[in-house]
Amino acid sequence: MDLFPVELRRIFLDEHAHLRRELDVLEGLLARAADAAVADELRRRASGFSTQLLAHIDHEERLLRPLLADDAWGQQRVNVMDGDHAVQRARLAELEEQLAGAVAHWHAPLQQLIAAVRADMVSEEREAFAG
C-alpha cells in the first residue's frame, strides 16, 4: 500500500525540484560571495529561500501529517517529521539573524544549511516518496 497518493507525491517532488534549483543558485552565488554585489544578491536570495523552505515545511505538515498519523508507524513518523522541521526552522531563524551581518559570518552556516536541506530531501524522497 502506498502511504501517499500519486498526486501528493508529485506535488512534493515538484517542490523539492524547485528548492534544489534555488539551492543551486545559492551555491553559485556562494562561490563568488567575496564580491560585494554578489554578497548582496546572495543575502537577498538566502532570505527568499528561507521563506520558500518555511512554506514547504508548512505544506508538508498540513498535508502529510494526517496521512502519516493514519499509518501503523504513524506517531513515530510524525515525531521524526516534527523533529526534522524543528531543526530546520531553528537553522533558518539563525541564518535570518546572521544575514544582517557581514557575509563572513553567514557564509559557512549557509553552506551547512544547503547541505542539510539537500540531505533531508533525499531522505524524505527515499523514505516517503519512493515508488
DSSP file (Angstrom, degrees, kcal/mol; ACC not computed):
  #  RESIDUE AA STRUCTURE BP1 BP2  ACC     N-H-->O    O-->H-N    N-H-->O    O-->H-N    TCO  KAPPA ALPHA  PHI   PSI    X-CA   Y-CA   Z-CA
    1    1 A M              0   0    0      0, 0.0     2,-0.4     0, 0.0     3,-0.1   0.000 360.0 360.0 360.0 130.5    0.0    0.0    0.0
    2    2 A D        -     0   0    0      1,-0.2     4,-0.1   129,-0.0   129,-0.0  -0.674 360.0-154.5 -79.4 130.4    1.3    3.4   -0.9
    3    3 A L  S    S+     0   0    0     -2,-0.4    -1,-0.2   125,-0.2    67,-0.1   0.864  81.0  47.0 -71.1 -36.2    1.2    5.8    2.0
    4    4 A F  S    S-     0   0    0    124,-0.3    -1,-0.1    -3,-0.1    60,-0.0  -0.913  89.9-116.6-114.2 130.9    1.0    8.9   -0.2
    5    5 A P     >  -     0   0    0      0, 0.0     4,-2.5     0, 0.0     5,-0.2  -0.251  31.0-112.6 -58.8 151.2   -1.3    9.3   -3.2
    6    6 A V  H  > S+     0   0    0      1,-0.2     4,-2.5     2,-0.2     5,-0.2   0.884 116.2  52.2 -54.8 -43.9    0.4    9.7   -6.5
    7    7 A E  H  > S+     0   0    0      1,-0.2     4,-2.2     2,-0.2    -1,-0.2   0.900 110.3  47.8 -63.4 -41.0   -0.7   13.3   -6.9
    8    8 A L  H  > S+     0   0    0      2,-0.2     4,-2.2     1,-0.2    -1,-0.2   0.902 110.5  52.1 -66.3 -40.9    0.6   14.3   -3.5
    9    9 A R  H  X S+     0   0    0     -4,-2.5     4,-2.4     1,-0.2    -2,-0.2   0.924 109.8  49.7 -58.5 -45.5    3.9   12.6   -4.2
   10   10 A R  H  X S+     0   0    0     -4,-2.5     4,-2.5     1,-0.2    -2,-0.2   0.904 108.1  53.4 -62.4 -42.1    4.2   14.5   -7.4
   11   11 A I  H  X S+     0   0    0     -4,-2.2     4,-2.2     1,-0.2    -1,-0.2   0.939 113.1  42.3 -58.7 -48.6    3.4   17.8   -5.7
   12   12 A F  H  X S+     0   0    0     -4,-2.2     4,-2.4     2,-0.2    -1,-0.2   0.859 112.9  52.1 -72.3 -33.8    6.2   17.3   -3.1
   13   13 A L  H  X S+     0   0    0     -4,-2.4     4,-2.2    -5,-0.2    -1,-0.2   0.892 110.4  50.0 -66.5 -37.5    8.7   16.0   -5.6
   14   14 A D  H  X S+     0   0    0     -4,-2.5     4,-2.3     2,-0.2    -2,-0.2   0.910 110.2  50.1 -64.4 -42.2    8.0   19.1   -7.7
   15   15 A E  H  X S+     0   0    0     -4,-2.2     4,-2.7     1,-0.2    -2,-0.2   0.913 109.9  50.7 -62.3 -41.5    8.5   21.3   -4.7
   16   16 A H  H  X S+     0   0    0     -4,-2.4     4,-2.6     2,-0.2    -1,-0.2   0.902 108.2  52.5 -62.4 -40.5   11.8   19.6   -4.0
   17   17 A A  H  X S+     0   0    0     -4,-2.2     4,-2.0     2,-0.2    -1,-0.2   0.921 110.5  48.0 -61.6 -42.9   12.9   20.1   -7.5
   18   18 A H  H  X S+     0   0    0     -4,-2.3     4,-2.0     2,-0.2    -2,-0.2   0.936 111.5  49.6 -62.4 -46.6   12.2   23.8   -7.2
   19   19 A L  H  X S+     0   0    0     -4,-2.7     4,-2.5     1,-0.2    -2,-0.2   0.886 108.7  53.8 -60.9 -38.6   14.0   24.0   -3.9
   20   20 A R  H  X S+     0   0    0     -4,-2.6     4,-2.4     2,-0.2    -1,-0.2   0.898 106.0  52.0 -63.6 -39.7   17.0   22.2   -5.4
   21   21 A R  H  X S+     0   0    0     -4,-2.0     4,-2.0     2,-0.2    -1,-0.2   0.915 110.6  48.5 -62.1 -41.1   17.1   24.8   -8.2
   22   22 A E  H  X S+     0   0    0     -4,-2.0     4,-2.5     1,-0.2    -2,-0.2   0.900 109.7  51.9 -64.5 -40.6   17.2   27.5   -5.6
   23   23 A L  H  X S+     0   0    0     -4,-2.5     4,-2.6     1,-0.2    -2,-0.2   0.887 106.9  53.9 -63.1 -38.3   20.0   25.7   -3.7
   24   24 A D  H  X S+     0   0    0     -4,-2.4     4,-2.2     2,-0.2    -1,-0.2   0.918 109.0  48.5 -60.6 -43.5   22.0   25.5   -7.0
   25   25 A V  H  X S+     0   0    0     -4,-2.0     4,-2.3     2,-0.2    -2,-0.2   0.937 111.1  50.1 -62.3 -46.4   21.6   29.3   -7.4
   26   26 A L  H  X S+     0   0    0     -4,-2.5     4,-2.7     1,-0.2    -2,-0.2   0.912 110.0  50.3 -59.4 -42.9   22.7   29.9   -3.8
   27   27 A E  H  X S+     0   0    0     -4,-2.6     4,-1.6     1,-0.2    -1,-0.2   0.896 109.4  51.5 -63.7 -39.2   25.7   27.6   -4.2
   28   28 A G  H  < S+     0   0    0     -4,-2.2     4,-0.4     1,-0.2    -1,-0.2   0.903 112.8  45.2 -62.7 -41.1   26.7   29.5   -7.4
   29   29 A L  H >< S+     0   0    0     -4,-2.3     3,-1.4     1,-0.2    -2,-0.2   0.876 107.0  59.1 -70.2 -37.4   26.5   32.8   -5.5
   30   30 A L  H >< S+     0   0    0     -4,-2.7     3,-1.4     1,-0.3    -1,-0.2   0.875  98.8  59.2 -57.6 -37.5   28.4   31.5   -2.5
   31   31 A A  T 3< S+     0   0    0     -4,-1.6    -1,-0.3     1,-0.3    -2,-0.2   0.720 115.8  34.3 -65.4 -20.1   31.3   30.7   -4.8
   32   32 A R  T X  S+     0   0    0     -3,-1.4     3,-1.7    -4,-0.4    -1,-0.3   0.090  79.6 120.8-120.4  21.8   31.5   34.4   -5.7
   33   33 A A  T <   +     0   0    0     -3,-1.4     6,-0.2     1,-0.3    70,-0.1   0.593  56.9  78.2 -68.6 -11.0   30.5   35.9   -2.4
   34   34 A A  T 3  S+     0   0    0     -4,-0.2     2,-0.4    -3,-0.1    -1,-0.3   0.788  77.6  85.1 -67.1 -25.4   33.7   37.9   -2.0
   35   35 A D  S <> S-     0   0    0     -3,-1.7     4,-2.6     1,-0.1     5,-0.2  -0.661  81.7-139.8 -76.5 126.2   32.3   40.4   -4.5
   36   36 A A  H  > S+     0   0    0     -2,-0.4     4,-2.0     1,-0.2     5,-0.2   0.864 101.0  50.9 -58.7 -40.3   30.1   42.9   -2.6
   37   37 A A  H  > S+     0   0    0      1,-0.2     4,-1.9     2,-0.2    -1,-0.2   0.899 112.2  47.1 -66.0 -39.1   27.4   43.0   -5.2
   38   38 A V  H  > S+     0   0    0     -6,-0.2     4,-3.0     2,-0.2    -2,-0.2   0.896 108.8  55.3 -67.8 -39.7   27.2   39.2   -5.3
   39   39 A A  H  X S+     0   0    0     -4,-2.6     4,-2.5     2,-0.2    -2,-0.2   0.891 107.4  49.8 -60.8 -39.5   27.1   39.1   -1.5
   40   40 A D  H  X S+     0   0    0     -4,-2.0     4,-2.2     2,-0.2    -1,-0.2   0.918 112.6  46.6 -65.4 -43.0   24.1   41.5   -1.5
   41   41 A E  H  X S+     0   0    0     -4,-1.9     4,-2.9     2,-0.2    -2,-0.2   0.906 112.2  51.3 -63.9 -41.5   22.3   39.2   -4.1
   42   42 A L  H  X S+     0   0    0     -4,-3.0     4,-3.0     2,-0.2     5,-0.2   0.914 108.6  51.2 -61.8 -43.9   23.2   36.2   -2.0
   43   43 A R  H  X S+     0   0    0     -4,-2.5     4,-2.1     2,-0.2    -1,-0.2   0.930 112.8  45.9 -59.1 -46.6   21.8   37.8    1.1
   44   44 A R  H  X S+     0   0    0     -4,-2.2     4,-2.2     1,-0.2    -2,-0.2   0.922 115.4  45.7 -63.3 -45.8   18.5   38.5   -0.7
   45   45 A R  H  X S+     0   0    0     -4,-2.9     4,-2.6     2,-0.2    -2,-0.2   0.874 110.8  53.2 -67.8 -37.2   18.3   35.1   -2.3
   46   46 A A  H  X S+     0   0    0     -4,-3.0     4,-2.1     2,-0.2    -1,-0.2   0.908 110.2  47.9 -64.1 -41.8   19.1   33.3    1.0
   47   47 A S  H  X S+     0   0    0     -4,-2.1     4,-1.8    -5,-0.2    -2,-0.2   0.909 112.5  49.1 -65.2 -41.7   16.4   35.2    2.8
   48   48 A G  H  X S+     0   0    0     -4,-2.2     4,-2.2     1,-0.2    -2,-0.2   0.889 109.4  51.8 -63.5 -39.6   14.0   34.4   -0.1
   49   49 A F  H  X S+     0   0    0     -4,-2.6     4,-3.1     1,-0.2     5,-0.3   0.900 105.1  56.5 -63.8 -39.8   14.9   30.7    0.1
   50   50 A S  H  X S+     0   0    0     -4,-2.1     4,-2.3     1,-0.2    -1,-0.2   0.923 108.2  47.3 -56.4 -45.9   14.3   30.8    3.9
   51   51 A T  H  X S+     0   0    0     -4,-1.8     4,-1.9     1,-0.2    -1,-0.2   0.906 112.9  49.1 -62.6 -43.1   10.7   31.9    3.2
   52   52 A Q  H  X S+     0   0    0     -4,-2.2     4,-2.2     2,-0.2    -2,-0.2   0.906 111.2  48.7 -64.9 -42.2   10.3   29.3    0.5
   53   53 A L  H  X S+     0   0    0     -4,-3.1     4,-2.7     1,-0.2    -2,-0.2   0.903 109.6  52.1 -67.3 -39.9   11.6   26.5    2.7
   54   54 A L  H  X S+     0   0    0     -4,-2.3     4,-2.4    -5,-0.3    -1,-0.2   0.903 109.8  49.6 -61.6 -39.9    9.3   27.5    5.6
   55   55 A A  H  X S+     0   0    0     -4,-1.9     4,-2.3     2,-0.2    -1,-0.2   0.901 110.9  49.9 -64.3 -40.5    6.3   27.5    3.2
   56   56 A H  H  X S+     0   0    0     -4,-2.2     4,-2.8     2,-0.2    -2,-0.2   0.919 109.9  50.3 -63.7 -43.9    7.3   24.0    2.1
   57   57 A I  H  X S+     0   0    0     -4,-2.7     4,-2.5     1,-0.2    -2,-0.2   0.932 111.5  48.1 -60.3 -46.3    7.7   22.8    5.7
   58   58 A D  H  X S+     0   0    0     -4,-2.4     4,-2.4     1,-0.2    -1,-0.2   0.897 110.9  51.8 -60.6 -40.4    4.2   24.1    6.5
   59   59 A H  H  X S+     0   0    0     -4,-2.3     4,-2.5     2,-0.2     5,-0.4   0.926 109.7  49.0 -62.7 -46.4    2.8   22.5    3.4
   60   60 A E  H  X>S+     0   0    0     -4,-2.8     4,-3.1     1,-0.2     5,-0.8   0.931 112.6  47.9 -58.8 -45.9    4.3   19.1    4.4
   61   61 A E  H  X5S+     0   0    0     -4,-2.5     4,-0.9     1,-0.2    -2,-0.2   0.904 113.4  47.2 -64.1 -40.6    2.9   19.4    7.9
   62   62 A R  H  <5S+     0   0    0     -4,-2.4    -1,-0.2    -5,-0.2    -2,-0.2   0.903 125.9  27.1 -68.1 -41.8   -0.6   20.4    6.7
   63   63 A L  H  X5S+     0   0    0     -4,-2.5     4,-0.5    -5,-0.2    -2,-0.2   0.817 126.3  40.6 -94.4 -32.5   -0.9   17.6    4.0
   64   64 A L  H  X5S+     0   0    0     -4,-3.1     4,-3.2    -5,-0.4     5,-0.3   0.838  97.2  72.4 -88.5 -33.9    1.4   14.8    5.2
   65   65 A R  H  X<S+     0   0    0     -4,-0.9     4,-2.9    -5,-0.8     5,-0.2   0.901  98.9  48.3 -51.9 -47.6    0.6   14.8    9.0
   66   66 A P  H  > S+     0   0    0      0, 0.0     4,-1.0     0, 0.0    -1,-0.2   0.895 115.1  45.7 -61.8 -37.1   -2.9   13.3    8.5
   67   67 A L  H  < S+     0   0    0     -4,-0.5     4,-0.5    -3,-0.3     3,-0.2   0.908 114.7  47.1 -70.9 -41.4   -1.5   10.6    6.2
   68   68 A L  H >< S+     0   0    0     -4,-3.2     3,-1.5     1,-0.2     9,-0.2   0.922 109.4  53.7 -64.6 -43.7    1.4    9.8    8.5
   69   69 A A  H 3< S+     0   0    0     -4,-2.9     6,-0.2    -5,-0.3    -1,-0.2   0.767 104.5  56.5 -63.9 -25.2   -0.7    9.7   11.6
   70   70 A D  T 3< S+     0   0    0     -4,-1.0    -1,-0.3    -3,-0.2    -2,-0.2   0.585  90.8  92.8 -82.9 -11.3   -3.0    7.1    9.9
   71   71 A D  S X  S-     0   0    0     -3,-1.5     3,-1.9    -4,-0.5     4,-0.3  -0.411  89.6-112.6 -81.9 158.2   -0.1    4.7    9.2
   72   72 A A  T 3  S+     0   0    0      1,-0.3     3,-0.2     2,-0.1    -1,-0.1   0.835 123.9  39.3 -59.1 -33.7    0.8    1.9   11.6
   73   73 A W  T 3> S+     0   0    0      1,-0.2     4,-2.4     2,-0.1     3,-0.3   0.106  87.1 128.2 -98.3  20.3    4.1    3.7   12.3
   74   74 A G  H <>  +     0   0    0     -3,-1.9     4,-2.9     1,-0.2     5,-0.2   0.848  65.4  44.7 -49.5 -55.8    2.3    7.0   12.3
   75   75 A Q  H  > S+     0   0    0     -4,-0.3     4,-2.5     1,-0.2    -1,-0.2   0.892 114.4  50.7 -64.3 -36.9    3.2    8.6   15.6
   76   76 A Q  H  > S+     0   0    0     -3,-0.3     4,-2.1     2,-0.2    -1,-0.2   0.921 112.6  46.5 -63.5 -42.8    6.9    7.7   15.1
   77   77 A R  H  X S+     0   0    0     -4,-2.4     4,-2.6     2,-0.2    -2,-0.2   0.896 112.2  50.1 -66.9 -40.3    6.9    9.2   11.6
   78   78 A V  H  X S+     0   0    0     -4,-2.9     4,-3.0    -5,-0.2     5,-0.2   0.917 110.1  51.2 -62.5 -42.9    5.1   12.3   12.8
   79   79 A N  H  X S+     0   0    0     -4,-2.5     4,-2.4    -5,-0.2    -2,-0.2   0.898 110.5  48.4 -61.7 -41.1    7.7   12.7   15.5
   80   80 A V  H  X S+     0   0    0     -4,-2.1     4,-2.7     2,-0.2     5,-0.2   0.939 113.4  47.1 -64.0 -47.1   10.6   12.3   13.0
   81   81 A M  H  X S+     0   0    0     -4,-2.6     4,-2.7     1,-0.2     5,-0.2   0.936 112.9  48.9 -60.1 -46.6    9.0   14.9   10.7
   82   82 A D  H  X S+     0   0    0     -4,-3.0     4,-2.3     1,-0.2    -1,-0.2   0.901 112.3  48.7 -61.7 -40.9    8.3   17.3   13.6
   83   83 A G  H  X S+     0   0    0     -4,-2.4     4,-2.1    -5,-0.2    -1,-0.2   0.931 112.3  47.7 -63.9 -46.2   11.9   16.9   14.8
   84   84 A D  H  X S+     0   0    0     -4,-2.7     4,-2.3     1,-0.2    -2,-0.2   0.919 113.7  47.9 -60.0 -44.0   13.4   17.5   11.4
   85   85 A H  H  X S+     0   0    0     -4,-2.7     4,-2.7    -5,-0.2    -1,-0.2   0.865 108.1  54.3 -68.3 -36.0   11.2   20.5   10.8
   86   86 A A  H  X S+     0   0    0     -4,-2.3     4,-2.2    -5,-0.2    -1,-0.2   0.916 110.0  47.6 -63.2 -41.8   12.1   22.0   14.2
   87   87 A V  H  X S+     0   0    0     -4,-2.1     4,-2.5     2,-0.2    -2,-0.2   0.927 112.8  48.8 -63.9 -45.1   15.8   21.8   13.4
   88   88 A Q  H  X S+     0   0    0     -4,-2.3     4,-2.5     1,-0.2    -2,-0.2   0.914 110.8  49.8 -62.9 -42.5   15.2   23.3   10.0
   89   89 A R  H  X S+     0   0    0     -4,-2.7     4,-2.4     1,-0.2    -1,-0.2   0.911 111.1  49.6 -62.5 -41.3   13.2   26.2   11.5
   90   90 A A  H  X S+     0   0    0     -4,-2.2     4,-2.3     2,-0.2    -2,-0.2   0.918 111.5  48.5 -63.8 -43.2   15.9   26.9   14.1
   91   91 A R  H  X S+     0   0    0     -4,-2.5     4,-2.5     1,-0.2    -2,-0.2   0.904 111.9  49.4 -63.9 -40.5   18.6   26.9   11.4
   92   92 A L  H  X S+     0   0    0     -4,-2.5     4,-2.6     2,-0.2    -2,-0.2   0.895 109.8  51.0 -66.0 -39.5   16.6   29.3    9.3
   93   93 A A  H  X S+     0   0    0     -4,-2.4     4,-1.7     2,-0.2    -2,-0.2   0.917 111.5  48.0 -63.7 -42.8   15.9   31.6   12.2
   94   94 A E  H  X S+     0   0    0     -4,-2.3     4,-2.3     1,-0.2    -2,-0.2   0.927 111.8  50.0 -62.1 -44.8   19.7   31.7   13.0
   95   95 A L  H  X S+     0   0    0     -4,-2.5     4,-2.3     1,-0.2    -2,-0.2   0.920 106.6  54.6 -61.9 -43.8   20.5   32.4    9.3
   96   96 A E  H  < S+     0   0    0     -4,-2.6     4,-0.4     1,-0.2    -1,-0.2   0.895 110.4  46.9 -57.8 -40.0   18.0   35.2    9.1
   97   97 A E  H >< S+     0   0    0     -4,-1.7     3,-1.0     1,-0.2    -1,-0.2   0.908 113.0  49.0 -66.5 -41.6   19.7   36.9   12.1
   98   98 A Q  H >< S+     0   0    0     -4,-2.3     3,-2.2     1,-0.2    -2,-0.2   0.795  94.1  74.3 -69.8 -29.1   23.1   36.3   10.6
   99   99 A L  T 3< S+     0   0    0     -4,-2.3    -1,-0.2     1,-0.3    -2,-0.2   0.722  85.7  65.5 -60.9 -20.3   22.2   37.7    7.2
  100  100 A A  T <  S+     0   0    0     -3,-1.0    -1,-0.3    -4,-0.4    -2,-0.2   0.719 100.1  63.7 -72.2 -19.7   22.2   41.2    8.7
  101  101 A G  S <  S-     0   0    0     -3,-2.2     5,-0.1    -4,-0.2     2,-0.0  -0.150 104.7 -55.5 -94.3-170.4   26.0   40.9    9.3
  102  102 A A    >>  -     0   0    0      1,-0.1     3,-2.3    -2,-0.1     4,-0.6  -0.335  50.0-114.9 -67.2 147.5   29.0   40.5    7.1
  103  103 A V  H >> S+     0   0    0      1,-0.3     4,-1.8     2,-0.2     3,-1.0   0.794 113.3  68.3 -55.2 -30.6   29.0   37.6    4.6
  104  104 A A  H 34 S+     0   0    0      1,-0.3     4,-0.4     2,-0.2    -1,-0.3   0.789  97.1  54.5 -60.4 -26.2   31.9   36.1    6.5
  105  105 A H  H <4 S+     0   0    0     -3,-2.3    -1,-0.3     1,-0.2    -2,-0.2   0.698 121.2  26.0 -82.3 -19.6   29.6   35.5    9.4
  106  106 A W  H <X S+     0   0    0     -3,-1.0     4,-2.0    -4,-0.6    -2,-0.2   0.394  93.4  92.5-125.6   3.1   27.0   33.5    7.5
  107  107 A H  H  X S+     0   0    0     -4,-1.8     4,-2.1     2,-0.2     5,-0.1   0.971  94.7  39.6 -61.0 -54.6   28.9   32.0    4.6
  108  108 A A  H  > S+     0   0    0     -4,-0.4     4,-2.6     1,-0.2     5,-0.2   0.921 114.5  52.1 -65.8 -45.1   29.7   28.7    6.4
  109  109 A P  H  > S+     0   0    0      0, 0.0     4,-2.4     0, 0.0    -1,-0.2   0.886 110.0  50.6 -59.4 -35.2   26.2   28.4    8.1
  110  110 A L  H  X S+     0   0    0     -4,-2.0     4,-2.6     2,-0.2    -2,-0.2   0.923 109.5  50.0 -67.0 -42.6   24.6   28.9    4.7
  111  111 A Q  H  X S+     0   0    0     -4,-2.1     4,-2.2     1,-0.2    -1,-0.2   0.919 112.1  48.4 -59.0 -42.9   26.7   26.2    3.2
  112  112 A Q  H  X S+     0   0    0     -4,-2.6     4,-2.4     2,-0.2    -2,-0.2   0.892 110.5  50.8 -65.7 -40.0   25.8   23.9    6.0
  113  113 A L  H  X S+     0   0    0     -4,-2.4     4,-2.9    -5,-0.2     5,-0.3   0.929 108.9  51.7 -62.5 -44.9   22.1   24.7    5.7
  114  114 A I  H  X S+     0   0    0     -4,-2.6     4,-2.4     1,-0.2    -2,-0.2   0.934 111.6  46.5 -57.7 -47.5   22.3   23.9    1.9
  115  115 A A  H  X S+     0   0    0     -4,-2.2     4,-2.3     1,-0.2    -1,-0.2   0.906 113.5  49.0 -62.6 -41.5   23.9   20.5    2.6
  116  116 A A  H  X S+     0   0    0     -4,-2.4     4,-2.6     2,-0.2    -2,-0.2   0.908 111.1  48.7 -66.5 -42.2   21.4   19.7    5.3
  117  117 A V  H  X S+     0   0    0     -4,-2.9     4,-2.3     2,-0.2    -2,-0.2   0.918 111.5  50.0 -65.2 -42.6   18.4   20.6    3.2
  118  118 A R  H  X S+     0   0    0     -4,-2.4     4,-2.2    -5,-0.3    -2,-0.2   0.939 112.6  47.2 -59.6 -46.3   19.7   18.5    0.3
  119  119 A A  H  X S+     0   0    0     -4,-2.3     4,-2.4     1,-0.2    -2,-0.2   0.900 110.9  51.9 -63.3 -41.2   20.2   15.6    2.6
  120  120 A D  H  X S+     0   0    0     -4,-2.6     4,-2.9     1,-0.2    -1,-0.2   0.904 109.2  49.8 -62.3 -41.5   16.8   15.9    4.2
  121  121 A M  H  X S+     0   0    0     -4,-2.3     4,-2.7     2,-0.2     5,-0.2   0.914 110.5  49.7 -65.5 -41.7   15.1   16.0    0.8
  122  122 A V  H  X S+     0   0    0     -4,-2.2     4,-2.3     2,-0.2    -2,-0.2   0.930 112.9  47.6 -60.9 -44.4   17.0   12.8   -0.3
  123  123 A S  H  X S+     0   0    0     -4,-2.4     4,-2.9     2,-0.2     5,-0.3   0.930 112.4  48.5 -63.3 -46.1   16.0   11.1    2.9
  124  124 A E  H  X>S+     0   0    0     -4,-2.9     4,-3.2     1,-0.2     5,-1.3   0.926 112.7  48.3 -59.0 -45.1   12.3   12.2    2.5
  125  125 A E  H  <5S+     0   0    0     -4,-2.7     5,-0.4     3,-0.2     4,-0.2   0.888 114.9  44.9 -65.4 -38.7   12.2   11.0   -1.1
  126  126 A R  H  <5S+     0   0    0     -4,-2.3     4,-0.2    -5,-0.2    -2,-0.2   0.916 123.2  34.8 -69.7 -43.8   13.8    7.7   -0.2
  127  127 A E  H  <5S+     0   0    0     -4,-2.9    -2,-0.2    -5,-0.2    -3,-0.2   0.876 135.2  13.5 -81.3 -40.0   11.6    7.0    2.8
  128  128 A A  T  <5S+     0   0    0     -4,-3.2  -124,-0.3    -5,-0.3    -3,-0.2   0.775 127.3  38.9-112.0 -32.8    8.3    8.6    1.9
  129  129 A F  S   <S+     0   0    0     -5,-1.3    -3,-0.2    -4,-0.2    -4,-0.2   0.371  78.0 118.6-110.8   5.8    8.0    9.3   -1.8
  130  130 A A              0   0    0     -5,-0.4    -4,-0.1    -6,-0.3  -121,-0.0  -0.351 360.0 360.0 -67.1 150.8    9.8    6.4   -3.5
  131  131 A G              0   0    0   -129,-0.0    -1,-0.2    -2,-0.0    -5,-0.0   0.402 360.0 360.0 129.4 360.0    7.6    4.4   -5.7
